[in-house]
Structure formats: structure tokens, C-alpha cells
């Protein structure tokens, strides 16, 4: 009688243990299935970084084979699709900076981002680079699927250092140039002299033709000397016009205010 009761208890215990194992297997299968479904949803939403841990869960040995094989394949595909980045941050003299922190869309990336690559989601992002003693920098970036080991370069400027101004802005800060008196005076004198040259030359030519018609080769010395004087005036006016014109141009180009020269040397 006692022996029969002991055998019955052993059977009940075996049934209970088998049921527990089956319940545990069912629970594990549900976890694997949920992870596979969640991973696919995240992958389809292009959240590749968030999808990876889900596929890692359902690719475990404890998961049903059909789920495990699919998740293993999806995990390999995900690793091929996810872009990865590494940051190259330097100061304005081209030196590496220690203690750099890099954030993507406000979320900090791990501290080794300047030496090892990090997987990120594809799409448009805002990268922020910061380091103690330097002004932070934010830059937009577009990361594409299947783009591995992209180097993101940034240059940080020390806090409080002057900002280099563009050439146009620097030129705009030059003091106003005073009224160019000498170039204007010399230019006016050149214009008058050249006008006199033109008038005297035309007058001399007209007088010369008139004498040829009136007296031919028998013109008097007085008449010839008058024409010579007119041509001499034209020649002198031409020389004066050229010299004063060149001087006007020289003053205009080289007679800059001293303050403008000093500020140009300082830059």
C-alpha cells in the first residue's frame, strides 16, 4: 500500500515539472516572438539602432528555430544597412582636442566617438561638438543607409578668442576716404590741357591749309611763324595733359588715408 502511494507521488511530481518546463518554453517563445515583431516595426521606421537589440533577443539559442533563424538574418542585414560615424574634432590650429563630447539630435554619443565608430540611424541629424574651453559647434548632417565609417570633421574655436572677420566685413570697417582734392585738381588740369591741345592742333591744321591755298610756297616768314606757334602750343598742351593726368591717377591710387593703411597692416 505504501509503495503504491510513493509511486503515485513521483508521477504527479514528474507531471508538474514537465508542465513547468512547457510553460517556461511557451513564455520564452512569446518573448522571442514579441522581440521579432518589435524589431521589424523599428526597422521599418528606419530606427535601425533601436531595432538591433530586439533582433539580438530573438536570435538567442533559447528561441524557436524558425524565429531564431529569421532574427539572425535580419540582424546581419541591419548591420549592413546602419551607417556608422567617427568624429574628427580639432582646434583652429589643426590640433586634436581632448575631452570632446559629441551629441546627435541632443542625445550624447559615447565618449570614444573620436576614436571608434558608432552606429546611428540614417537620415538628417544635427551634430553638436563641445569641449572644455572651446565654443560649441552645431552642424547639420545627412547620413545614408549602407554608409560605413563616415568621418565627421569639426573645428572648435577657443572661448573668448576673436572671430575672424570676412574680407568684405573688414573692408566695410575702413574709415571713409576724404574728398580727393589733388586727383580732382590734377584731373581738371589734364582735361583743360588736352582740350587746348585739340583746339590748337585743329586751328593750326586749318591755318596751314589756308596758307597753302593763299600763298603756296611763297608765304611770308611771319605767317609761317604764326602757324608754328600754334602747333607749339598744341605740343606743350599735350605734354601737360599727359603728365597731369598721370599724376591724378597716381594720387588716386596711392594717396590712401594713414588710418586705412594702419588697419590693413594690423590685419
PyMOL commands that set and color helices and strands:
alter all, ss='L'
color gray80, all
select helices_A, chain A and resi 2-44+48-58+65-81+111-114+167-172+181-214+216-218+221-254+258-266
alter helices_A, ss='H'
color red, helices_A
select strands_A, chain A and resi 83-91+101-104+107-108+118-120+123-130+137-143+150-156
alter strands_A, ss='S'
color yellow, strands_A
deselect
rebuild
show_as cartoon
